[in-house]
Amino acid sequence: MFYASLYMERKDQFNYITKSRMLFQQYAVDNYVKVETARLAYIRLNQKELRKERSDILLGDSAGNKSSSGQ
């Protein structure tokens, strides 16, 4: 969301980032890679919690009530 706010056109304000053409494209790609790297690092470092949440969803509702679903 931070990078999206940088790219946004605003009234009464010249946006140097979007007006720099080829440099803007490289800047956008670099920021995309930075965000995706952070997202993948989160997934890699939190595998146990993510798997637990997924198994809770598959086995029953989030309140901990186990139903016959998944059996």
CHARMM-style PDB file with segment names, atoms N, HN, CA, C and O in Angstrom:
ATOM      1  N   MET     1       0.831  -1.180   0.000  1.00  0.00      PROA
ATOM      2  CA  MET     1       0.000   0.000   0.000  1.00  0.00      PROA
ATOM      3  C   MET     1       0.879   1.249   0.000  1.00  0.00      PROA
ATOM      4  O   MET     1       0.499   2.279  -0.556  1.00  0.00      PROA
ATOM      5  N   PHE     2       2.048   1.155   0.622  1.00  0.00      PROA
ATOM      6  HN  PHE     2       2.357   0.318   1.074  1.00  0.00      PROA
ATOM      7  CA  PHE     2       2.942   2.306   0.645  1.00  0.00      PROA
ATOM      8  C   PHE     2       3.369   2.688  -0.761  1.00  0.00      PROA
ATOM      9  O   PHE     2       3.338   3.863  -1.129  1.00  0.00      PROA
ATOM     10  N   TYR     3       3.773   1.685  -1.553  1.00  0.00      PROA
ATOM     11  HN  TYR     3       3.798   0.731  -1.254  1.00  0.00      PROA
ATOM     12  CA  TYR     3       4.241   1.978  -2.898  1.00  0.00      PROA
ATOM     13  C   TYR     3       3.096   2.436  -3.795  1.00  0.00      PROA
ATOM     14  O   TYR     3       3.300   3.265  -4.682  1.00  0.00      PROA
ATOM     15  N   ALA     4       1.917   1.917  -3.579  1.00  0.00      PROA
ATOM     16  HN  ALA     4       1.751   1.244  -2.858  1.00  0.00      PROA
ATOM     17  CA  ALA     4       0.765   2.378  -4.346  1.00  0.00      PROA
ATOM     18  C   ALA     4       0.488   3.850  -4.072  1.00  0.00      PROA
ATOM     19  O   ALA     4       0.099   4.586  -4.979  1.00  0.00      PROA
ATOM     20  N   SER     5       0.682   4.282  -2.843  1.00  0.00      PROA
ATOM     21  HN  SER     5       0.998   3.685  -2.106  1.00  0.00      PROA
ATOM     22  CA  SER     5       0.468   5.692  -2.530  1.00  0.00      PROA
ATOM     23  C   SER     5       1.534   6.571  -3.181  1.00  0.00      PROA
ATOM     24  O   SER     5       1.261   7.725  -3.510  1.00  0.00      PROA
ATOM     25  N   LEU     6       2.751   6.039  -3.372  1.00  0.00      PROA
ATOM     26  HN  LEU     6       2.973   5.101  -3.105  1.00  0.00      PROA
ATOM     27  CA  LEU     6       3.786   6.806  -4.071  1.00  0.00      PROA
ATOM     28  C   LEU     6       3.449   7.011  -5.537  1.00  0.00      PROA
ATOM     29  O   LEU     6       3.746   8.066  -6.098  1.00  0.00      PROA
ATOM     30  N   TYR     7       2.839   6.029  -6.160  1.00  0.00      PROA
ATOM     31  HN  TYR     7       2.597   5.172  -5.705  1.00  0.00      PROA
ATOM     32  CA  TYR     7       2.542   6.090  -7.587  1.00  0.00      PROA
ATOM     33  C   TYR     7       1.291   6.905  -7.895  1.00  0.00      PROA
ATOM     34  O   TYR     7       1.054   7.243  -9.054  1.00  0.00      PROA
ATOM     35  N   MET     8       0.492   7.224  -6.895  1.00  0.00      PROA
ATOM     36  HN  MET     8       0.685   6.949  -5.952  1.00  0.00      PROA
ATOM     37  CA  MET     8      -0.782   7.888  -7.092  1.00  0.00      PROA
ATOM     38  C   MET     8      -0.584   9.327  -7.580  1.00  0.00      PROA
ATOM     39  O   MET     8       0.269  10.054  -7.072  1.00  0.00      PROA
ATOM     40  N   GLU     9      -1.384   9.722  -8.571  1.00  0.00      PROA
ATOM     41  HN  GLU     9      -2.077   9.131  -8.983  1.00  0.00      PROA
ATOM     42  CA  GLU     9      -1.369  11.096  -9.057  1.00  0.00      PROA
ATOM     43  C   GLU     9      -2.210  11.956  -8.119  1.00  0.00      PROA
ATOM     44  O   GLU     9      -3.325  11.585  -7.753  1.00  0.00      PROA
ATOM     45  N   ARG    10      -1.663  13.107  -7.736  1.00  0.00      PROA
ATOM     46  HN  ARG    10      -0.757  13.408  -8.034  1.00  0.00      PROA
ATOM     47  CA  ARG    10      -2.371  14.023  -6.840  1.00  0.00      PROA
ATOM     48  C   ARG    10      -2.506  15.385  -7.497  1.00  0.00      PROA
ATOM     49  O   ARG    10      -1.649  15.788  -8.283  1.00  0.00      PROA
ATOM     50  N   LYS    11      -3.559  16.081  -7.182  1.00  0.00      PROA
ATOM     51  HN  LYS    11      -4.255  15.753  -6.543  1.00  0.00      PROA
ATOM     52  CA  LYS    11      -3.754  17.429  -7.709  1.00  0.00      PROA
ATOM     53  C   LYS    11      -2.754  18.378  -7.056  1.00  0.00      PROA
ATOM     54  O   LYS    11      -2.402  18.215  -5.888  1.00  0.00      PROA
ATOM     55  N   ASP    12      -2.310  19.353  -7.807  1.00  0.00      PROA
ATOM     56  HN  ASP    12      -2.596  19.485  -8.756  1.00  0.00      PROA
ATOM     57  CA  ASP    12      -1.414  20.403  -7.315  1.00  0.00      PROA
ATOM     58  C   ASP    12      -0.087  19.868  -6.794  1.00  0.00      PROA
ATOM     59  O   ASP    12       0.540  20.505  -5.948  1.00  0.00      PROA
ATOM     60  N   GLN    13       0.352  18.712  -7.282  1.00  0.00      PROA
ATOM     61  HN  GLN    13      -0.158  18.195  -7.970  1.00  0.00      PROA
ATOM     62  CA  GLN    13       1.638  18.171  -6.855  1.00  0.00      PROA
ATOM     63  C   GLN    13       2.255  17.407  -8.031  1.00  0.00      PROA
ATOM     64  O   GLN    13       1.634  16.498  -8.580  1.00  0.00      PROA
ATOM     65  N   PHE    14       3.464  17.778  -8.407  1.00  0.00      PROA
ATOM     66  HN  PHE    14       3.969  18.517  -7.960  1.00  0.00      PROA
ATOM     67  CA  PHE    14       4.161  17.111  -9.500  1.00  0.00      PROA
ATOM     68  C   PHE    14       4.801  15.835  -8.977  1.00  0.00      PROA
ATOM     69  O   PHE    14       5.534  15.860  -7.988  1.00  0.00      PROA
ATOM     70  N   ASN    15       4.527  14.731  -9.634  1.00  0.00      PROA
ATOM     71  HN  ASN    15       3.932  14.710 -10.437  1.00  0.00      PROA
ATOM     72  CA  ASN    15       5.041  13.437  -9.189  1.00  0.00      PROA
ATOM     73  C   ASN    15       6.259  13.056 -10.034  1.00  0.00      PROA
ATOM     74  O   ASN    15       6.117  12.585 -11.162  1.00  0.00      PROA
ATOM     75  N   TYR    16       7.441  13.260  -9.484  1.00  0.00      PROA
ATOM     76  HN  TYR    16       7.556  13.641  -8.567  1.00  0.00      PROA
ATOM     77  CA  TYR    16       8.681  12.969 -10.197  1.00  0.00      PROA
ATOM     78  C   TYR    16       8.845  11.484 -10.481  1.00  0.00      PROA
ATOM     79  O   TYR    16       9.443  11.110 -11.490  1.00  0.00      PROA
ATOM     80  N   ILE    17       8.335  10.656  -9.627  1.00  0.00      PROA
ATOM     81  HN  ILE    17       7.849  10.960  -8.807  1.00  0.00      PROA
ATOM     82  CA  ILE    17       8.522   9.209  -9.784  1.00  0.00      PROA
ATOM     83  C   ILE    17       7.852   8.713 -11.064  1.00  0.00      PROA
ATOM     84  O   ILE    17       8.468   7.989 -11.846  1.00  0.00      PROA
ATOM     85  N   THR    18       6.606   9.097 -11.280  1.00  0.00      PROA
ATOM     86  HN  THR    18       6.105   9.685 -10.645  1.00  0.00      PROA
ATOM     87  CA  THR    18       5.885   8.588 -12.447  1.00  0.00      PROA
ATOM     88  C   THR    18       6.276   9.293 -13.738  1.00  0.00      PROA
ATOM     89  O   THR    18       6.012   8.764 -14.817  1.00  0.00      PROA
ATOM     90  N   LYS    19       6.883  10.444 -13.667  1.00  0.00      PROA
ATOM     91  HN  LYS    19       7.098  10.874 -12.790  1.00  0.00      PROA
ATOM     92  CA  LYS    19       7.264  11.188 -14.872  1.00  0.00      PROA
ATOM     93  C   LYS    19       8.632  10.790 -15.413  1.00  0.00      PROA
ATOM     94  O   LYS    19       9.039  11.305 -16.454  1.00  0.00      PROA
ATOM     95  N   SER    20       9.344   9.911 -14.759  1.00  0.00      PROA
ATOM     96  HN  SER    20       9.013   9.493 -13.913  1.00  0.00      PROA
ATOM     97  CA  SER    20      10.702   9.568 -15.173  1.00  0.00      PROA
ATOM     98  C   SER    20      10.771   8.372 -16.125  1.00  0.00      PROA
ATOM     99  O   SER    20      11.864   7.859 -16.366  1.00  0.00      PROA
ATOM    100  N   ARG    21       9.677   7.926 -16.657  1.00  0.00      PROA
ATOM    101  HN  ARG    21       8.789   8.343 -16.461  1.00  0.00      PROA
ATOM    102  CA  ARG    21       9.527   6.900 -17.689  1.00  0.00      PROA
ATOM    103  C   ARG    21      10.278   5.600 -17.394  1.00  0.00      PROA
ATOM    104  O   ARG    21       9.828   4.799 -16.575  1.00  0.00      PROA
ATOM    105  N   MET    22      11.417   5.387 -18.053  1.00  0.00      PROA
ATOM    106  HN  MET    22      11.783   6.038 -18.718  1.00  0.00      PROA
ATOM    107  CA  MET    22      12.133   4.114 -17.922  1.00  0.00      PROA
ATOM    108  C   MET    22      12.628   3.886 -16.492  1.00  0.00      PROA
ATOM    109  O   MET    22      12.631   2.753 -16.010  1.00  0.00      PROA
ATOM    110  N   LEU    23      13.038   4.936 -15.827  1.00  0.00      PROA
ATOM    111  HN  LEU    23      13.036   5.856 -16.218  1.00  0.00      PROA
ATOM    112  CA  LEU    23      13.472   4.788 -14.440  1.00  0.00      PROA
ATOM    113  C   LEU    23      12.296   4.418 -13.545  1.00  0.00      PROA
ATOM    114  O   LEU    23      12.464   3.686 -12.570  1.00  0.00      PROA
ATOM    115  N   PHE    24      11.113   4.918 -13.869  1.00  0.00      PROA
ATOM    116  HN  PHE    24      10.977   5.512 -14.662  1.00  0.00      PROA
ATOM    117  CA  PHE    24       9.920   4.552 -13.109  1.00  0.00      PROA
ATOM    118  C   PHE    24       9.626   3.067 -13.251  1.00  0.00      PROA
ATOM    119  O   PHE    24       9.266   2.405 -12.278  1.00  0.00      PROA
ATOM    120  N   GLN    25       9.778   2.546 -14.459  1.00  0.00      PROA
ATOM    121  HN  GLN    25      10.070   3.084 -15.250  1.00  0.00      PROA
ATOM    122  CA  GLN    25       9.539   1.118 -14.676  1.00  0.00      PROA
ATOM    123  C   GLN    25      10.498   0.276 -13.842  1.00  0.00      PROA
ATOM    124  O   GLN    25      10.087  -0.704 -13.222  1.00  0.00      PROA
ATOM    125  N   GLN    26      11.761   0.651 -13.827  1.00  0.00      PROA
ATOM    126  HN  GLN    26      12.094   1.448 -14.332  1.00  0.00      PROA
ATOM    127  CA  GLN    26      12.737  -0.085 -13.028  1.00  0.00      PROA
ATOM    128  C   GLN    26      12.433   0.042 -11.538  1.00  0.00      PROA
ATOM    129  O   GLN    26      12.564  -0.927 -10.790  1.00  0.00      PROA
ATOM    130  N   TYR    27      12.027   1.233 -11.110  1.00  0.00      PROA
ATOM    131  HN  TYR    27      11.920   2.020 -11.719  1.00  0.00      PROA
ATOM    132  CA  TYR    27      11.672   1.475  -9.713  1.00  0.00      PROA
ATOM    133  C   TYR    27      10.471   0.617  -9.314  1.00  0.00      PROA
ATOM    134  O   TYR    27      10.448   0.043  -8.225  1.00  0.00      PROA
ATOM    135  N   ALA    28       9.475   0.533 -10.196  1.00  0.00      PROA
ATOM    136  HN  ALA    28       9.494   1.000 -11.080  1.00  0.00      PROA
ATOM    137  CA  ALA    28       8.285  -0.265  -9.905  1.00  0.00      PROA
ATOM    138  C   ALA    28       8.633  -1.748  -9.810  1.00  0.00      PROA
ATOM    139  O   ALA    28       8.136  -2.443  -8.924  1.00  0.00      PROA
ATOM    140  N   VAL    29       9.481  -2.239 -10.711  1.00  0.00      PROA
ATOM    141  HN  VAL    29       9.885  -1.675 -11.431  1.00  0.00      PROA
ATOM    142  CA  VAL    29       9.880  -3.644 -10.678  1.00  0.00      PROA
ATOM    143  C   VAL    29      10.671  -3.940  -9.403  1.00  0.00      PROA
ATOM    144  O   VAL    29      10.446  -4.963  -8.756  1.00  0.00      PROA
ATOM    145  N   ASP    30      11.584  -3.058  -9.046  1.00  0.00      PROA
ATOM    146  HN  ASP    30      11.767  -2.227  -9.571  1.00  0.00      PROA
ATOM    147  CA  ASP    30      12.371  -3.250  -7.826  1.00  0.00      PROA
ATOM    148  C   ASP    30      11.479  -3.298  -6.592  1.00  0.00      PROA
ATOM    149  O   ASP    30      11.694  -4.118  -5.700  1.00  0.00      PROA
ATOM    150  N   ASN    31      10.485  -2.427  -6.537  1.00  0.00      PROA
ATOM    151  HN  ASN    31      10.310  -1.761  -7.261  1.00  0.00      PROA
ATOM    152  CA  ASN    31       9.572  -2.420  -5.389  1.00  0.00      PROA
ATOM    153  C   ASN    31       8.708  -3.675  -5.362  1.00  0.00      PROA
ATOM    154  O   ASN    31       8.424  -4.211  -4.291  1.00  0.00      PROA
ATOM    155  N   TYR    32       8.289  -4.145  -6.532  1.00  0.00      PROA
ATOM    156  HN  TYR    32       8.520  -3.709  -7.403  1.00  0.00      PROA
ATOM    157  CA  TYR    32       7.511  -5.385  -6.592  1.00  0.00      PROA
ATOM    158  C   TYR    32       8.334  -6.560  -6.061  1.00  0.00      PROA
ATOM    159  O   TYR    32       7.834  -7.382  -5.294  1.00  0.00      PROA
ATOM    160  N   VAL    33       9.594  -6.629  -6.476  1.00  0.00      PROA
ATOM    161  HN  VAL    33      10.000  -5.961  -7.099  1.00  0.00      PROA
ATOM    162  CA  VAL    33      10.468  -7.708  -6.014  1.00  0.00      PROA
ATOM    163  C   VAL    33      10.670  -7.615  -4.509  1.00  0.00      PROA
ATOM    164  O   VAL    33      10.708  -8.637  -3.824  1.00  0.00      PROA
ATOM    165  N   LYS    34      10.800  -6.410  -3.993  1.00  0.00      PROA
ATOM    166  HN  LYS    34      10.769  -5.579  -4.550  1.00  0.00      PROA
ATOM    167  CA  LYS    34      10.995  -6.218  -2.553  1.00  0.00      PROA
ATOM    168  C   LYS    34       9.769  -6.710  -1.771  1.00  0.00      PROA
ATOM    169  O   LYS    34       9.914  -7.378  -0.747  1.00  0.00      PROA
ATOM    170  N   VAL    35       8.582  -6.386  -2.247  1.00  0.00      PROA
ATOM    171  HN  VAL    35       8.464  -5.844  -3.079  1.00  0.00      PROA
ATOM    172  CA  VAL    35       7.354  -6.799  -1.565  1.00  0.00      PROA
ATOM    173  C   VAL    35       7.180  -8.317  -1.641  1.00  0.00      PROA
ATOM    174  O   VAL    35       6.832  -8.950  -0.644  1.00  0.00      PROA
ATOM    175  N   GLU    36       7.419  -8.902  -2.813  1.00  0.00      PROA
ATOM    176  HN  GLU    36       7.702  -8.388  -3.622  1.00  0.00      PROA
ATOM    177  CA  GLU    36       7.274 -10.348  -2.964  1.00  0.00      PROA
ATOM    178  C   GLU    36       8.304 -11.107  -2.127  1.00  0.00      PROA
ATOM    179  O   GLU    36       7.994 -12.166  -1.582  1.00  0.00      PROA
ATOM    180  N   THR    37       9.516 -10.580  -2.022  1.00  0.00      PROA
ATOM    181  HN  THR    37       9.767  -9.720  -2.466  1.00  0.00      PROA
ATOM    182  CA  THR    37      10.538 -11.214  -1.187  1.00  0.00      PROA
ATOM    183  C   THR    37      10.111 -11.212   0.268  1.00  0.00      PROA
ATOM    184  O   THR    37      10.290 -12.208   0.969  1.00  0.00      PROA
ATOM    185  N   ALA    38       9.552 -10.114   0.726  1.00  0.00      PROA
ATOM    186  HN  ALA    38       9.406  -9.305   0.157  1.00  0.00      PROA
ATOM    187  CA  ALA    38       9.080 -10.039   2.109  1.00  0.00      PROA
ATOM    188  C   ALA    38       7.919 -11.004   2.341  1.00  0.00      PROA
ATOM    189  O   ALA    38       7.841 -11.639   3.393  1.00  0.00      PROA
ATOM    190  N   ARG    39       7.021 -11.115   1.366  1.00  0.00      PROA
ATOM    191  HN  ARG    39       7.085 -10.599   0.512  1.00  0.00      PROA
ATOM    192  CA  ARG    39       5.874 -12.020   1.495  1.00  0.00      PROA
ATOM    193  C   ARG    39       6.341 -13.474   1.558  1.00  0.00      PROA
ATOM    194  O   ARG    39       5.858 -14.246   2.387  1.00  0.00      PROA
ATOM    195  N   LEU    40       7.272 -13.846   0.692  1.00  0.00      PROA
ATOM    196  HN  LEU    40       7.664 -13.219   0.019  1.00  0.00      PROA
ATOM    197  CA  LEU    40       7.780 -15.214   0.687  1.00  0.00      PROA
ATOM    198  C   LEU    40       8.591 -15.523   1.945  1.00  0.00      PROA
ATOM    199  O   LEU    40       8.555 -16.648   2.442  1.00  0.00      PROA
ATOM    200  N   ALA    41       9.312 -14.544   2.456  1.00  0.00      PROA
ATOM    201  HN  ALA    41       9.340 -13.629   2.052  1.00  0.00      PROA
ATOM    202  CA  ALA    41      10.052 -14.750   3.700  1.00  0.00      PROA
ATOM    203  C   ALA    41       9.090 -14.979   4.855  1.00  0.00      PROA
ATOM    204  O   ALA    41       9.356 -15.809   5.724  1.00  0.00      PROA
ATOM    205  N   TYR    42       7.975 -14.253   4.877  1.00  0.00      PROA
ATOM    206  HN  TYR    42       7.759 -13.579   4.171  1.00  0.00      PROA
ATOM    207  CA  TYR    42       6.967 -14.463   5.918  1.00  0.00      PROA
ATOM    208  C   TYR    42       6.412 -15.882   5.838  1.00  0.00      PROA
ATOM    209  O   TYR    42       6.274 -16.558   6.858  1.00  0.00      PROA
ATOM    210  N   ILE    43       6.100 -16.322   4.648  1.00  0.00      PROA
ATOM    211  HN  ILE    43       6.211 -15.773   3.820  1.00  0.00      PROA
ATOM    212  CA  ILE    43       5.556 -17.673   4.480  1.00  0.00      PROA
ATOM    213  C   ILE    43       6.584 -18.715   4.905  1.00  0.00      PROA
ATOM    214  O   ILE    43       6.241 -19.685   5.580  1.00  0.00      PROA
ATOM    215  N   ARG    44       7.841 -18.521   4.515  1.00  0.00      PROA
ATOM    216  HN  ARG    44       8.120 -17.733   3.967  1.00  0.00      PROA
ATOM    217  CA  ARG    44       8.892 -19.476   4.859  1.00  0.00      PROA
ATOM    218  C   ARG    44       9.125 -19.544   6.369  1.00  0.00      PROA
ATOM    219  O   ARG    44       9.342 -20.629   6.908  1.00  0.00      PROA
ATOM    220  N   LEU    45       9.084 -18.418   7.047  1.00  0.00      PROA
ATOM    221  HN  LEU    45       8.907 -17.537   6.609  1.00  0.00      PROA
ATOM    222  CA  LEU    45       9.395 -18.378   8.475  1.00  0.00      PROA
ATOM    223  C   LEU    45       8.203 -18.725   9.373  1.00  0.00      PROA
ATOM    224  O   LEU    45       8.389 -18.936  10.572  1.00  0.00      PROA
ATOM    225  N   ASN    46       7.003 -18.789   8.832  1.00  0.00      PROA
ATOM    226  HN  ASN    46       6.853 -18.618   7.858  1.00  0.00      PROA
ATOM    227  CA  ASN    46       5.811 -19.051   9.639  1.00  0.00      PROA
ATOM    228  C   ASN    46       5.050 -20.281   9.165  1.00  0.00      PROA
ATOM    229  O   ASN    46       3.821 -20.314   9.223  1.00  0.00      PROA
ATOM    230  N   GLN    47       5.773 -21.291   8.697  1.00  0.00      PROA
ATOM    231  HN  GLN    47       6.771 -21.265   8.650  1.00  0.00      PROA
ATOM    232  CA  GLN    47       5.126 -22.489   8.181  1.00  0.00      PROA
ATOM    233  C   GLN    47       4.276 -23.214   9.221  1.00  0.00      PROA
ATOM    234  O   GLN    47       3.175 -23.667   8.909  1.00  0.00      PROA
ATOM    235  N   LYS    48       4.770 -23.329  10.444  1.00  0.00      PROA
ATOM    236  HN  LYS    48       5.664 -22.961  10.698  1.00  0.00      PROA
ATOM    237  CA  LYS    48       4.026 -24.072  11.468  1.00  0.00      PROA
ATOM    238  C   LYS    48       2.681 -23.414  11.758  1.00  0.00      PROA
ATOM    239  O   LYS    48       1.662 -24.100  11.834  1.00  0.00      PROA
ATOM    240  N   GLU    49       2.668 -22.094  11.920  1.00  0.00      PROA
ATOM    241  HN  GLU    49       3.496 -21.536  11.858  1.00  0.00      PROA
ATOM    242  CA  GLU    49       1.419 -21.392  12.216  1.00  0.00      PROA
ATOM    243  C   GLU    49       0.451 -21.455  11.038  1.00  0.00      PROA
ATOM    244  O   GLU    49      -0.751 -21.637  11.230  1.00  0.00      PROA
ATOM    245  N   LEU    50       0.972 -21.306   9.820  1.00  0.00      PROA
ATOM    246  HN  LEU    50       1.949 -21.159   9.664  1.00  0.00      PROA
ATOM    247  CA  LEU    50       0.118 -21.346   8.639  1.00  0.00      PROA
ATOM    248  C   LEU    50      -0.486 -22.731   8.433  1.00  0.00      PROA
ATOM    249  O   LEU    50      -1.654 -22.849   8.063  1.00  0.00      PROA
ATOM    250  N   ARG    51       0.300 -23.774   8.670  1.00  0.00      PROA
ATOM    251  HN  ARG    51       1.249 -23.678   8.971  1.00  0.00      PROA
ATOM    252  CA  ARG    51      -0.230 -25.130   8.534  1.00  0.00      PROA
ATOM    253  C   ARG    51      -1.265 -25.433   9.604  1.00  0.00      PROA
ATOM    254  O   ARG    51      -2.258 -26.112   9.341  1.00  0.00      PROA
ATOM    255  N   LYS    52      -1.032 -24.925  10.823  1.00  0.00      PROA
ATOM    256  HN  LYS    52      -0.225 -24.373  11.037  1.00  0.00      PROA
ATOM    257  CA  LYS    52      -1.989 -25.141  11.899  1.00  0.00      PROA
ATOM    258  C   LYS    52      -3.318 -24.465  11.568  1.00  0.00      PROA
ATOM    259  O   LYS    52      -4.378 -25.060  11.760  1.00  0.00      PROA
ATOM    260  N   GLU    53      -3.269 -23.227  11.072  1.00  0.00      PROA
ATOM    261  HN  GLU    53      -2.407 -22.744  10.915  1.00  0.00      PROA
ATOM    262  CA  GLU    53      -4.498 -22.521  10.698  1.00  0.00      PROA
ATOM    263  C   GLU    53      -5.244 -23.273   9.603  1.00  0.00      PROA
ATOM    264  O   GLU    53      -6.468 -23.391   9.643  1.00  0.00      PROA
ATOM    265  N   ARG    54      -4.499 -23.779   8.629  1.00  0.00      PROA
ATOM    266  HN  ARG    54      -3.504 -23.683   8.597  1.00  0.00      PROA
ATOM    267  CA  ARG    54      -5.137 -24.492   7.527  1.00  0.00      PROA
ATOM    268  C   ARG    54      -5.787 -25.790   8.018  1.00  0.00      PROA
ATOM    269  O   ARG    54      -6.892 -26.126   7.592  1.00  0.00      PROA
ATOM    270  N   SER    55      -5.108 -26.520   8.911  1.00  0.00      PROA
ATOM    271  HN  SER    55      -4.210 -26.246   9.257  1.00  0.00      PROA
ATOM    272  CA  SER    55      -5.691 -27.769   9.396  1.00  0.00      PROA
ATOM    273  C   SER    55      -6.903 -27.492  10.279  1.00  0.00      PROA
ATOM    274  O   SER    55      -7.854 -28.273  10.274  1.00  0.00      PROA
ATOM    275  N   ASP    56      -6.888 -26.399  11.035  1.00  0.00      PROA
ATOM    276  HN  ASP    56      -6.115 -25.764  11.039  1.00  0.00      PROA
ATOM    277  CA  ASP    56      -8.057 -26.032  11.836  1.00  0.00      PROA
ATOM    278  C   ASP    56      -9.257 -25.746  10.947  1.00  0.00      PROA
ATOM    279  O   ASP    56     -10.383 -26.121  11.271  1.00  0.00      PROA
ATOM    280  N   ILE    57      -9.013 -25.087   9.837  1.00  0.00      PROA
ATOM    281  HN  ILE    57      -8.098 -24.783   9.573  1.00  0.00      PROA
ATOM    282  CA  ILE    57     -10.097 -24.768   8.914  1.00  0.00      PROA
ATOM    283  C   ILE    57     -10.638 -26.045   8.282  1.00  0.00      PROA
ATOM    284  O   ILE    57     -11.850 -26.201   8.135  1.00  0.00      PROA
ATOM    285  N   LEU    58      -9.747 -26.955   7.908  1.00  0.00      PROA
ATOM    286  HN  LEU    58      -8.762 -26.829   8.027  1.00  0.00      PROA
ATOM    287  CA  LEU    58     -10.185 -28.191   7.264  1.00  0.00      PROA
ATOM    288  C   LEU    58     -10.905 -29.128   8.222  1.00  0.00      PROA
ATOM    289  O   LEU    58     -11.822 -29.842   7.818  1.00  0.00      PROA
ATOM    290  N   LEU    59     -10.496 -29.134   9.495  1.00  0.00      PROA
ATOM    291  HN  LEU    59      -9.750 -28.554   9.824  1.00  0.00      PROA
ATOM    292  CA  LEU    59     -11.076 -30.077  10.447  1.00  0.00      PROA
ATOM    293  C   LEU    59     -12.307 -29.547  11.169  1.00  0.00      PROA
ATOM    294  O   LEU    59     -13.082 -30.342  11.699  1.00  0.00      PROA
ATOM    295  N   GLY    60     -12.508 -28.281  11.210  1.00  0.00      PROA
ATOM    296  HN  GLY    60     -11.878 -27.634  10.780  1.00  0.00      PROA
ATOM    297  CA  GLY    60     -13.667 -27.730  11.898  1.00  0.00      PROA
ATOM    298  C   GLY    60     -13.647 -26.228  11.824  1.00  0.00      PROA
ATOM    299  O   GLY    60     -12.861 -25.638  11.083  1.00  0.00      PROA
ATOM    300  N   ASP    61     -14.514 -25.614  12.595  1.00  0.00      PROA
ATOM    301  HN  ASP    61     -15.153 -26.094  13.197  1.00  0.00      PROA
ATOM    302  CA  ASP    61     -14.566 -24.156  12.553  1.00  0.00      PROA
ATOM    303  C   ASP    61     -13.467 -23.555  13.394  1.00  0.00      PROA
ATOM    304  O   ASP    61     -12.759 -24.275  14.099  1.00  0.00      PROA
ATOM    305  N   SER    62     -13.312 -22.244  13.331  1.00  0.00      PROA
ATOM    306  HN  SER    62     -13.886 -21.659  12.759  1.00  0.00      PROA
ATOM    307  CA  SER    62     -12.207 -21.572  14.017  1.00  0.00      PROA
ATOM    308  C   SER    62     -12.395 -21.515  15.536  1.00  0.00      PROA
ATOM    309  O   SER    62     -11.448 -21.192  16.253  1.00  0.00      PROA
ATOM    310  N   ALA    63     -13.591 -21.821  16.041  1.00  0.00      PROA
ATOM    311  HN  ALA    63     -14.360 -22.084  15.458  1.00  0.00      PROA
ATOM    312  CA  ALA    63     -13.841 -21.803  17.480  1.00  0.00      PROA
ATOM    313  C   ALA    63     -13.305 -23.065  18.166  1.00  0.00      PROA
ATOM    314  O   ALA    63     -13.339 -23.166  19.392  1.00  0.00      PROA
ATOM    315  N   GLY    64     -12.820 -24.005  17.395  1.00  0.00      PROA
ATOM    316  HN  GLY    64     -12.792 -23.923  16.398  1.00  0.00      PROA
ATOM    317  CA  GLY    64     -12.260 -25.222  17.978  1.00  0.00      PROA
ATOM    318  C   GLY    64     -13.252 -26.368  18.032  1.00  0.00      PROA
ATOM    319  O   GLY    64     -12.900 -27.449  18.503  1.00  0.00      PROA
ATOM    320  N   ASN    65     -14.470 -26.176  17.572  1.00  0.00      PROA
ATOM    321  HN  ASN    65     -14.757 -25.298  17.189  1.00  0.00      PROA
ATOM    322  CA  ASN    65     -15.458 -27.240  17.552  1.00  0.00      PROA
ATOM    323  C   ASN    65     -15.156 -28.165  16.366  1.00  0.00      PROA
ATOM    324  O   ASN    65     -15.237 -27.763  15.205  1.00  0.00      PROA
ATOM    325  N   LYS    66     -14.815 -29.382  16.687  1.00  0.00      PROA
ATOM    326  HN  LYS    66     -14.750 -29.708  17.630  1.00  0.00      PROA
ATOM    327  CA  LYS    66     -14.519 -30.351  15.642  1.00  0.00      PROA
ATOM    328  C   LYS    66     -15.809 -30.972  15.156  1.00  0.00      PROA
ATOM    329  O   LYS    66     -16.621 -31.456  15.944  1.00  0.00      PROA
ATOM    330  N   SER    67     -15.983 -30.953  13.872  1.00  0.00      PROA
ATOM    331  HN  SER    67     -15.324 -30.560  13.232  1.00  0.00      PROA
ATOM    332  CA  SER    67     -17.189 -31.562  13.310  1.00  0.00      PROA
ATOM    333  C   SER    67     -16.764 -32.765  12.478  1.00  0.00      PROA
ATOM    334  O   SER    67     -15.592 -33.141  12.478  1.00  0.00      PROA
ATOM    335  N   SER    68     -17.693 -33.356  11.787  1.00  0.00      PROA
ATOM    336  HN  SER    68     -18.645 -33.051  11.787  1.00  0.00      PROA
ATOM    337  CA  SER    68     -17.389 -34.534  10.997  1.00  0.00      PROA
ATOM    338  C   SER    68     -16.799 -34.160   9.635  1.00  0.00      PROA
ATOM    339  O   SER    68     -16.521 -35.044   8.824  1.00  0.00      PROA
ATOM    340  N   SER    69     -16.607 -32.885   9.375  1.00  0.00      PROA
ATOM    341  HN  SER    69     -16.833 -32.167  10.033  1.00  0.00      PROA
ATOM    342  CA  SER    69     -16.046 -32.507   8.083  1.00  0.00      PROA
ATOM    343  C   SER    69     -14.602 -32.954   8.003  1.00  0.00      PROA
ATOM    344  O   SER    69     -13.856 -32.855   8.976  1.00  0.00      PROA
ATOM    345  N   GLY    70     -14.217 -33.440   6.852  1.00  0.00      PROA
ATOM    346  HN  GLY    70     -14.823 -33.521   6.061  1.00  0.00      PROA
ATOM    347  CA  GLY    70     -12.868 -33.910   6.626  1.00  0.00      PROA
ATOM    348  C   GLY    70     -12.632 -35.354   7.029  1.00  0.00      PROA
ATOM    349  O   GLY    70     -11.503 -35.834   6.942  1.00  0.00      PROA
ATOM    350  N   GLN    71     -13.665 -36.057   7.468  1.00  0.00      PROA
ATOM    351  HN  GLN    71     -14.582 -35.666   7.539  1.00  0.00      PROA
ATOM    352  CA  GLN    71     -13.482 -37.444   7.873  1.00  0.00      PROA
ATOM    353  C   GLN    71     -14.046 -38.361   6.801  1.00  0.00      PROA
ATOM    354  OT1 GLN    71     -13.994 -39.583   6.944  1.00  0.00      PROA
TER     355      GLN     71
END
